[in-house]
Amino acid sequence: MDEKNLLLEQLTGVNSSKLNYYLELKQRNAEILKQNSRLEVLQQLVHDMNIDMSLEDLLERAFAKLPQALPCDFLGLATLANDQLVLQSMVPRDFLEAGVLPEHALSWQVIRTRQAGIFDPRPSYQSHLRHNDSYPSPLHSLAAAPVIERSEVIGVLLVGSIAADAYSEAELRFVQHLADQLAISIKNARLYKEVFRAKKEWEETFRAVTDPIVLIDADYNVLLHNNRLPEDMMVNWLRGLGGKCHERLHGLPEPCRECPVEDVKRQARPFHHRTQTTAGNIFDISYYPVCNEEGQVVAITLFMKDVTKKTKMEAQLVHSAKLAAIGEMAAGVAHELNSPMTVIIGTAQMLARDLEGQEGAAEGLADIIQCGLRCKRIIQNLLTFSRQDQVPMAETDLNAEARRVLSLIKYQINRSQIRIVDALDPALPPVPANGQQIQQVLTNFLVNARDALNGLTDREKIIVVTSRLLDKDGRRWACISVKDNGIGIAPENRQKIFTPFFTSKEASKGTGLGLSVSLGIAETHHGRIEVESVPGEGSTFSLLLPAD
């Protein structure tokens, strides 16, 4: 009787209520554990998914975690593009035959209603799904959720199980959360690809520019460059231990004196200036500020344009215009002098013939005739020098051209108490050259030598003009040199002397174009100019022309 009463109390009494309470609590705890497990799966998936993953990689990561949260033997994604729904990404990859889904497919229903749903996929096997027989069983349960990006359905996430009635509303909500997270991952991956493509296109454009471009921050740190620096600047660029622009570009431990970067940072507007490398290349450098949303300069773009050839061409044009004016004037003067000199020489010759035999008079007339003929030669050389037509290359006697130049400017040099030494080699063979241009180069050499000797009082002032054949660099050269024992060239100016408009002379005594134009002439002759100089002892300028 006691056992019967105890059993009734357990079924209908206090003990029964306790039992129901514990059963309900146990069910709630199991549900909470399941929800926590699903949240952990979602969190882990968010952590594992990278923006550079493919859709297949994303699904494989998700498929590896899903069995912890719900039954899952198949995971697929049907994507919508050009009004076609294509099942192309799935795990396992060969569980179903991929392809375009027809209008009556279950996935289309999800897209049209924009609502997740639970379906029996078995009827679909008879119309469009093809199960791979290598797997034991086809799907018996399917949960499908729309993948929505920016309010637009872009696909359907499919979760399948071989068990019947495997999914409830709770599992369906979880599948929808998973689809939402997948949509975010797809969006991020798409944005990443767009940004990466834009970045790559910008970098390719940046590196395609043939002129050097350097991007630095406000603290002079080099952020980016297109590796287009000239060879002489690459030495410091590769040797620079730090990332500062003054170290990498100029080899300086501190910012350059009067660096334009400070002006750009302060005024937030472009700045332009011209500089010269140690090899004599001339660059126009433009500094462009890069500002943030507050208008603060956060970076500066340095655009370097090599204007060496352009500057030399401008110098050549200026010098040519100058020579044209001088030549026109010289031609006029020479023609004006030519007529009276002809009369003087002719009259003197007639008088010499009439007074032949009178010893005193004949000697004086002979001097007049010789001086007149010398003046005629000087006038002829002046006319030749002033010609404006471009004479083509021809076999040219460099010694003869040197003597023509000396006959024109010898008086100016002798007036400065400078002794000229003629050391021209008579065996020097003719070379292909433009005689007038060779005269122009030698004239510049001689004028510079004269200027280097002006004011010199501690020694005899001498200019030596020499010519010779040289064997150098595996070929023969015809060399004509002008050497002086003047003040020489300062070491800091050695790399600048061929720069257009650079001069160490007073403004009234030089334009800085002579050597620049002379170098251009040498290069058009496939030759070069070599300079040797010792400060305080003198300089030697040599024109080398191919003699092969």
C-alpha positions as CSV (number, residue, x, y, z in Angstrom):
1,M,0.0,0.0,0.0
2,D,2.9,2.4,0.8
3,E,4.5,1.7,-2.6
4,K,1.3,2.4,-4.4
5,N,0.8,5.8,-2.6
6,L,4.4,6.7,-3.3
7,L,3.9,6.0,-7.0
8,L,0.7,8.1,-7.1
9,E,2.5,11.0,-5.4
10,Q,5.3,10.9,-8.0
11,L,2.8,11.0,-10.8
12,T,0.3,13.6,-9.4
13,G,2.0,15.3,-6.5
14,V,4.9,17.4,-5.6
15,N,7.5,15.0,-6.9
16,S,5.8,15.0,-10.3
17,S,6.1,18.8,-10.6
18,K,9.8,18.6,-9.7
19,L,10.4,15.9,-12.3
20,N,8.7,18.0,-15.0
21,Y,10.6,21.1,-13.9
22,Y,14.0,19.3,-14.2
23,L,13.0,17.8,-17.6
24,E,12.1,21.3,-18.9
25,L,15.3,22.8,-17.5
26,K,17.3,20.1,-19.1
27,Q,15.6,20.8,-22.5
28,R,16.2,24.5,-22.1
29,N,19.9,24.0,-21.2
30,A,20.3,21.7,-24.3
31,E,18.7,24.4,-26.5
32,I,21.0,27.1,-25.0
33,L,24.0,24.9,-25.6
34,K,22.9,24.3,-29.2
35,Q,22.4,28.1,-29.7
36,N,25.8,28.8,-28.2
37,S,27.3,26.2,-30.5
38,R,25.7,27.9,-33.5
39,L,27.0,31.3,-32.4
40,E,30.4,29.8,-32.0
41,V,30.2,28.4,-35.5
42,L,29.2,31.7,-36.9
43,Q,31.9,33.5,-35.0
44,Q,34.5,31.0,-36.1
45,L,33.3,31.3,-39.7
46,V,33.6,35.1,-39.5
47,H,37.1,34.7,-38.1
48,D,38.2,32.1,-40.7
49,M,36.7,33.8,-43.8
50,N,39.2,36.1,-45.6
51,I,38.4,38.7,-48.2
52,D,40.7,37.1,-50.7
53,M,39.0,33.7,-50.6
54,S,37.1,32.2,-53.5
55,L,33.4,31.1,-53.1
56,E,34.6,27.5,-53.0
57,D,37.0,28.3,-50.2
58,L,34.3,30.1,-48.2
59,L,31.9,27.1,-48.5
60,E,34.6,24.6,-47.5
61,R,35.4,26.6,-44.4
62,A,31.7,26.7,-43.5
63,F,31.1,23.1,-44.3
64,A,33.9,22.0,-41.9
65,K,32.2,23.7,-39.0
66,L,28.4,23.3,-39.7
67,P,28.0,19.7,-38.4
68,Q,28.6,21.1,-34.9
69,A,25.4,23.2,-35.2
70,L,23.0,21.3,-37.4
71,P,22.8,18.2,-39.7
72,C,24.7,18.9,-42.8
73,D,25.8,16.5,-45.6
74,F,25.7,19.1,-48.4
75,L,26.4,22.9,-48.7
76,G,25.9,24.7,-51.9
77,L,25.5,28.2,-53.3
78,A,23.5,29.0,-56.4
79,T,24.4,32.4,-57.8
80,L,22.1,34.7,-59.9
81,A,23.6,36.4,-62.9
82,N,22.1,37.6,-66.2
83,D,18.7,36.2,-65.1
84,Q,20.1,32.7,-64.7
85,L,20.5,30.8,-61.5
86,V,23.6,28.6,-61.6
87,L,24.6,26.0,-59.0
88,Q,28.4,26.0,-59.4
89,S,29.8,26.1,-55.9
90,M,29.2,23.2,-53.5
91,V,30.8,20.9,-50.9
92,P,31.3,18.1,-51.5
93,R,32.2,19.4,-55.0
94,D,30.8,16.4,-56.9
95,F,27.8,15.6,-54.7
96,L,25.4,17.0,-57.3
97,E,25.8,17.8,-61.0
98,A,26.3,21.6,-61.3
99,G,24.5,23.7,-63.9
100,V,21.7,26.1,-64.6
101,L,18.6,25.6,-62.4
102,P,15.2,25.7,-64.2
103,E,12.4,28.2,-63.4
104,H,10.5,25.6,-61.3
105,A,13.5,24.8,-59.1
106,L,13.0,25.3,-55.3
107,S,15.8,27.9,-55.3
108,W,13.8,30.2,-57.6
109,Q,10.9,30.1,-55.1
110,V,13.3,31.4,-52.4
111,I,14.5,34.2,-54.7
112,R,11.0,35.3,-55.7
113,T,9.6,35.3,-52.1
114,R,12.9,36.5,-50.6
115,Q,12.1,34.1,-47.7
116,A,14.0,31.1,-46.4
117,G,12.3,27.7,-46.6
118,I,12.5,24.0,-45.8
119,F,11.9,21.6,-48.7
120,D,11.9,18.0,-49.6
121,P,14.4,17.8,-52.5
122,R,13.5,14.3,-53.6
123,P,11.0,15.4,-56.3
124,S,13.7,17.6,-57.8
125,Y,15.8,14.5,-58.6
126,Q,13.2,13.6,-61.1
127,S,13.5,16.9,-63.0
128,H,16.9,18.7,-62.7
129,L,19.0,17.4,-59.8
130,R,21.5,14.7,-60.5
131,H,23.0,12.9,-57.5
132,N,26.5,11.3,-57.7
133,D,26.1,7.6,-57.1
134,S,29.5,7.4,-55.4
135,Y,27.8,8.9,-52.3
136,P,25.6,6.5,-50.3
137,S,22.3,8.4,-50.3
138,P,20.8,11.4,-51.9
139,L,19.4,14.4,-49.9
140,H,16.1,14.0,-48.0
141,S,16.0,17.4,-46.4
142,L,16.9,20.9,-47.7
143,A,17.0,24.3,-46.1
144,A,17.4,27.2,-48.4
145,A,18.0,30.9,-47.6
146,P,18.3,33.9,-49.9
147,V,21.7,35.6,-50.1
148,I,21.0,39.4,-50.1
149,E,23.5,42.1,-50.8
150,R,22.4,45.7,-50.7
151,S,18.7,44.7,-50.8
152,E,19.4,42.7,-54.0
153,V,19.2,38.9,-54.0
154,I,22.4,37.6,-55.5
155,G,21.9,33.9,-54.8
156,V,20.6,31.1,-52.6
157,L,22.4,29.2,-49.8
158,L,21.5,25.5,-49.8
159,V,22.0,23.2,-46.7
160,G,21.1,19.6,-47.2
161,S,20.9,16.4,-45.1
162,I,20.4,12.7,-46.1
163,A,18.1,12.4,-43.1
164,A,14.4,13.1,-43.5
165,D,12.8,16.0,-41.5
166,A,16.3,17.1,-40.4
167,Y,15.5,20.8,-40.1
168,S,13.1,22.9,-38.0
169,E,12.4,26.6,-37.9
170,A,15.3,27.1,-35.5
171,E,17.7,25.5,-37.9
172,L,16.2,27.6,-40.7
173,R,16.9,30.8,-38.8
174,F,20.5,29.7,-38.4
175,V,20.8,29.0,-42.1
176,Q,19.5,32.5,-42.8
177,H,22.1,34.0,-40.4
178,L,24.8,32.0,-42.2
179,A,23.5,33.3,-45.6
180,D,23.6,36.9,-44.3
181,Q,27.2,36.4,-43.2
182,L,28.1,34.8,-46.5
183,A,26.6,37.9,-48.3
184,I,28.9,40.1,-46.2
185,S,31.9,38.0,-47.1
186,I,31.0,38.1,-50.8
187,K,30.5,41.8,-50.7
188,N,33.9,42.3,-48.9
189,A,35.6,40.0,-51.4
190,R,34.1,41.9,-54.3
191,L,35.1,45.3,-52.8
192,Y,38.6,43.9,-52.1
193,K,39.0,42.8,-55.7
194,E,37.8,46.2,-57.0
195,V,40.2,48.0,-54.7
196,F,43.0,45.6,-55.6
197,R,42.4,46.0,-59.3
198,A,42.3,49.8,-59.0
199,K,45.5,49.8,-57.0
200,K,47.2,47.5,-59.5
201,E,46.1,49.8,-62.4
202,W,47.3,52.8,-60.6
203,E,50.7,51.2,-59.7
204,E,51.1,50.1,-63.3
205,T,50.3,53.6,-64.6
206,F,52.7,55.0,-61.9
207,R,55.5,52.7,-63.0
208,A,54.9,53.3,-66.7
209,V,55.8,57.0,-66.4
210,T,59.4,57.3,-67.8
211,D,60.2,60.3,-65.6
212,P,61.2,59.7,-62.0
213,I,58.3,60.0,-59.5
214,V,58.8,59.8,-55.7
215,L,56.1,59.9,-53.0
216,I,57.2,61.0,-49.6
217,D,55.4,61.7,-46.3
218,A,55.5,65.0,-44.3
219,D,58.6,63.7,-42.4
220,Y,60.6,63.1,-45.6
221,N,60.1,59.3,-45.6
222,V,60.0,57.7,-49.0
223,L,56.7,55.9,-49.4
224,L,56.7,54.9,-53.1
225,H,58.7,55.4,-56.3
226,N,58.7,54.2,-59.9
227,N,62.4,53.2,-60.0
228,R,63.2,55.6,-62.9
229,L,66.1,57.6,-61.4
230,P,69.2,58.3,-63.5
231,E,72.2,56.2,-62.9
232,D,74.2,58.8,-61.0
233,M,71.4,59.3,-58.5
234,M,70.9,55.5,-58.1
235,V,74.2,55.3,-56.2
236,N,72.9,57.3,-53.2
237,W,69.4,55.7,-53.7
238,L,70.8,52.2,-53.2
239,R,73.4,53.2,-50.6
240,G,70.9,55.2,-48.4
241,L,70.5,53.4,-45.1
242,G,67.4,55.2,-44.0
243,G,64.2,55.9,-45.8
244,K,64.5,59.7,-45.9
245,C,64.4,61.4,-49.3
246,H,67.5,63.5,-48.7
247,E,69.5,60.4,-47.9
248,R,68.1,58.4,-50.8
249,L,68.2,61.1,-53.5
250,H,71.2,63.3,-52.4
251,G,73.2,61.2,-49.9
252,L,72.7,63.9,-47.2
253,P,72.1,63.1,-43.5
254,E,69.9,66.2,-43.0
255,P,67.2,67.8,-45.2
256,C,68.6,69.9,-48.1
257,R,69.2,73.6,-47.5
258,E,66.1,75.6,-48.5
259,C,64.2,72.4,-49.1
260,P,61.0,73.1,-51.0
261,V,59.2,70.4,-48.9
262,E,58.8,72.8,-46.0
263,D,57.2,75.5,-48.3
264,V,54.8,72.9,-49.7
265,K,53.8,71.7,-46.2
266,R,53.3,75.3,-45.0
267,Q,51.4,76.7,-48.0
268,A,49.8,73.5,-49.4
269,R,50.5,74.4,-53.0
270,P,52.9,73.1,-55.7
271,F,56.5,74.3,-55.9
272,H,58.9,74.0,-58.8
273,H,62.6,74.4,-59.1
274,R,65.6,73.2,-61.2
275,T,68.6,71.2,-60.0
276,Q,71.6,69.5,-61.5
277,T,73.0,66.0,-60.7
278,T,76.7,65.3,-60.2
279,A,76.8,63.9,-63.8
280,G,75.6,67.2,-65.1
281,N,72.0,66.2,-65.9
282,I,69.4,69.0,-65.4
283,F,66.1,68.2,-63.8
284,D,63.0,70.3,-63.2
285,I,61.5,69.0,-60.0
286,S,57.8,69.7,-59.1
287,Y,56.5,69.2,-55.6
288,Y,52.8,68.5,-55.4
289,P,51.0,68.3,-52.0
290,V,48.7,65.4,-51.1
291,C,46.1,66.7,-48.6
292,N,43.7,64.9,-46.3
293,E,40.0,65.8,-45.7
294,E,41.0,68.6,-43.3
295,G,43.3,70.1,-45.9
296,Q,46.5,69.1,-44.1
297,V,49.5,68.0,-46.2
298,V,50.1,64.3,-45.4
299,A,52.3,63.5,-48.4
300,I,54.2,65.1,-51.2
301,T,54.7,63.9,-54.8
302,L,58.0,64.7,-56.4
303,F,57.9,64.7,-60.2
304,M,61.3,64.9,-61.8
305,K,61.6,65.9,-65.5
306,D,65.0,65.5,-67.3
307,V,65.4,68.7,-69.3
308,T,69.1,68.3,-70.1
309,K,68.5,68.0,-73.9
310,K,65.9,70.6,-73.9
311,T,68.1,73.1,-72.0
312,K,71.0,72.4,-74.4
313,M,68.8,72.9,-77.4
314,E,67.6,76.2,-76.0
315,A,71.2,77.2,-75.4
316,Q,72.1,76.2,-78.9
317,L,69.2,78.3,-80.3
318,V,70.3,81.3,-78.2
319,H,73.9,80.9,-79.2
320,S,72.9,80.4,-82.8
321,A,70.9,83.6,-82.7
322,K,73.8,85.4,-81.2
323,L,76.2,84.1,-83.8
324,A,73.8,85.0,-86.5
325,A,73.7,88.6,-85.4
326,I,77.5,88.7,-85.0
327,G,78.0,87.0,-88.3
328,E,75.8,89.4,-90.1
329,M,77.6,92.3,-88.7
330,A,81.0,90.7,-89.4
331,A,80.0,90.0,-93.0
332,G,79.0,93.6,-93.5
333,V,82.3,94.9,-92.0
334,A,84.4,92.4,-94.0
335,H,82.8,93.4,-97.2
336,E,83.2,97.1,-96.4
337,L,86.9,96.5,-95.7
338,N,87.5,94.2,-98.6
339,S,87.1,96.9,-101.3
340,P,89.5,99.5,-99.8
341,M,92.0,96.7,-99.1
342,T,91.9,95.6,-102.7
343,V,92.6,99.2,-103.8
344,I,95.4,99.5,-101.3
345,I,97.1,96.3,-102.4
346,G,96.6,97.0,-106.1
347,T,97.9,100.5,-105.9
348,A,100.9,99.4,-103.9
349,Q,101.7,96.7,-106.4
350,M,101.5,99.2,-109.3
351,L,103.8,101.6,-107.5
352,A,106.2,98.8,-106.7
353,R,106.4,98.0,-110.4
354,D,106.9,101.6,-111.4
355,L,109.5,102.1,-108.7
356,E,111.3,98.9,-109.3
357,G,115.1,99.4,-108.8
358,Q,114.7,102.1,-106.1
359,E,115.8,100.2,-103.1
360,G,114.2,102.3,-100.2
361,A,110.8,102.7,-101.9
362,A,110.5,99.1,-103.0
363,E,111.1,97.8,-99.4
364,G,108.4,100.0,-98.0
365,L,105.9,99.1,-100.7
366,A,106.6,95.4,-100.1
367,D,105.7,95.8,-96.5
368,I,102.4,97.5,-97.5
369,I,101.6,94.7,-99.9
370,Q,102.4,91.9,-97.3
371,C,100.3,93.6,-94.6
372,G,97.5,94.2,-97.0
373,L,97.5,90.5,-98.1
374,R,97.5,89.5,-94.4
375,C,94.5,91.8,-93.8
376,K,92.8,90.2,-96.8
377,R,93.3,86.7,-95.3
378,I,91.9,87.9,-92.0
379,I,88.9,89.4,-93.8
380,Q,88.4,86.1,-95.8
381,N,88.5,84.1,-92.5
382,L,86.0,86.5,-91.0
383,L,83.7,86.0,-94.0
384,T,84.1,82.2,-93.7
385,F,83.3,82.3,-90.0
386,S,80.2,84.4,-90.5
387,R,78.6,82.1,-93.0
388,Q,75.1,81.2,-91.9
389,D,74.5,78.2,-94.2
390,Q,75.0,74.8,-92.8
391,V,78.1,73.3,-94.5
392,P,78.0,69.5,-94.6
393,M,80.7,67.3,-93.3
394,A,83.8,67.1,-95.4
395,E,87.4,66.0,-95.1
396,T,88.8,68.8,-92.9
397,D,92.3,69.8,-92.0
398,L,92.1,70.5,-88.2
399,N,95.4,72.3,-88.3
400,A,94.2,74.7,-91.0
401,E,91.0,75.4,-89.1
402,A,93.1,76.1,-85.9
403,R,95.3,78.5,-87.8
404,R,92.3,80.3,-89.2
405,V,90.9,80.8,-85.7
406,L,94.3,82.0,-84.4
407,S,94.6,84.6,-87.2
408,L,91.3,86.0,-86.1
409,I,91.8,86.3,-82.4
410,K,95.6,86.3,-82.1
411,Y,95.6,90.1,-81.7
412,Q,93.2,89.9,-78.8
413,I,95.3,87.3,-77.1
414,N,98.6,89.1,-77.7
415,R,97.1,92.3,-76.4
416,S,96.7,90.5,-73.0
417,Q,100.5,89.7,-73.0
418,I,99.8,86.1,-73.6
419,R,102.3,84.0,-75.6
420,I,100.7,81.5,-78.0
421,V,102.7,78.3,-78.8
422,D,101.8,76.5,-82.0
423,A,102.5,72.8,-81.5
424,L,100.3,71.4,-84.3
425,D,101.3,68.1,-85.7
426,P,101.8,68.5,-89.5
427,A,101.2,64.7,-89.9
428,L,97.6,64.9,-88.6
429,P,95.4,63.4,-91.3
430,P,92.1,65.1,-92.4
431,V,88.9,64.0,-90.6
432,P,85.2,64.3,-91.6
433,A,84.0,67.5,-89.9
434,N,82.3,70.8,-90.4
435,G,85.0,73.4,-90.6
436,Q,83.0,76.3,-89.4
437,Q,81.8,74.4,-86.3
438,I,85.3,73.3,-85.5
439,Q,86.4,76.9,-85.6
440,Q,83.5,77.7,-83.2
441,V,84.7,75.1,-80.7
442,L,88.4,76.2,-80.9
443,T,87.4,79.9,-80.6
444,N,85.6,79.1,-77.4
445,F,88.6,77.1,-76.1
446,L,91.0,80.0,-76.8
447,V,88.7,82.7,-75.3
448,N,88.2,80.7,-72.1
449,A,92.0,80.2,-71.9
450,R,92.6,83.9,-72.3
451,D,90.0,84.7,-69.6
452,A,91.7,82.1,-67.3
453,L,95.0,84.0,-67.7
454,N,93.7,87.5,-67.2
455,G,95.0,89.0,-64.0
456,L,97.8,86.5,-63.6
457,T,101.0,88.2,-62.5
458,D,103.2,85.5,-60.9
459,R,104.2,83.8,-64.1
460,E,104.5,84.1,-67.9
461,K,101.1,83.6,-69.5
462,I,101.1,80.9,-72.1
463,I,98.6,79.2,-74.3
464,V,99.7,76.0,-76.1
465,V,97.7,74.7,-79.1
466,T,98.5,71.1,-80.0
467,S,97.2,68.4,-82.4
468,R,98.0,64.7,-82.4
469,L,96.6,61.3,-83.1
470,L,95.5,59.2,-80.1
471,D,94.7,55.5,-79.7
472,K,92.0,55.3,-77.0
473,D,89.1,53.1,-76.1
474,G,90.0,50.7,-79.0
475,R,89.9,53.3,-81.8
476,R,91.9,56.2,-83.3
477,W,91.1,59.8,-82.5
478,A,92.2,63.1,-84.0
479,C,92.8,65.4,-81.0
480,I,93.3,69.1,-80.9
481,S,93.9,70.8,-77.5
482,V,94.2,74.2,-76.0
483,K,96.2,74.3,-72.8
484,D,96.7,77.3,-70.5
485,N,98.7,77.8,-67.3
486,G,95.9,79.9,-65.7
487,I,93.8,79.7,-62.5
488,G,92.2,76.3,-63.3
489,I,88.7,75.1,-62.5
490,A,87.4,74.9,-59.0
491,P,86.5,71.2,-58.1
492,E,82.8,72.1,-57.3
493,N,82.4,73.5,-60.8
494,R,83.9,70.6,-62.8
495,Q,80.6,68.9,-63.3
496,K,78.8,72.2,-64.2
497,I,81.0,73.7,-66.9
498,F,79.0,72.1,-69.7
499,T,75.6,73.1,-68.2
500,P,73.9,75.7,-70.4
501,F,74.0,79.2,-68.9
502,F,76.5,78.2,-66.1
503,T,79.4,80.6,-65.9
504,S,82.0,81.5,-63.3
505,K,82.7,84.8,-65.1
506,E,81.2,88.2,-64.5
507,A,77.8,88.8,-66.0
508,S,79.3,91.2,-68.6
509,K,82.0,88.7,-69.7
510,G,80.1,85.4,-70.3
511,T,76.7,83.9,-71.0
512,G,77.6,80.3,-70.0
513,L,76.7,79.0,-73.5
514,G,80.1,78.4,-75.1
515,L,81.1,75.1,-73.6
516,S,77.5,73.8,-73.8
517,V,77.3,74.5,-77.5
518,S,80.8,73.2,-78.1
519,L,79.9,69.9,-76.4
520,G,76.8,69.7,-78.7
521,I,79.0,70.2,-81.7
522,A,81.4,67.5,-80.6
523,E,78.6,65.0,-80.0
524,T,77.1,65.7,-83.5
525,H,80.6,64.8,-84.9
526,H,80.4,61.5,-82.8
527,G,83.3,62.9,-80.7
528,R,83.7,64.3,-77.3
529,I,85.4,67.0,-75.2
530,E,87.8,66.0,-72.4
531,V,88.9,68.4,-69.7
532,E,91.9,68.3,-67.4
533,S,92.4,70.9,-64.8
534,V,94.4,71.6,-61.6
535,P,93.3,74.6,-59.6
536,G,96.0,77.2,-59.6
537,E,98.0,75.5,-62.4
538,G,95.9,75.6,-65.5
539,S,93.5,73.7,-67.7
540,T,93.5,71.7,-70.9
541,F,90.4,71.4,-73.2
542,S,90.7,68.7,-75.9
543,L,88.4,68.1,-78.8
544,L,88.5,64.4,-79.9
545,L,87.1,63.4,-83.3
546,P,87.0,59.9,-84.8
547,A,89.9,59.4,-87.2
548,D,89.0,55.8,-88.3
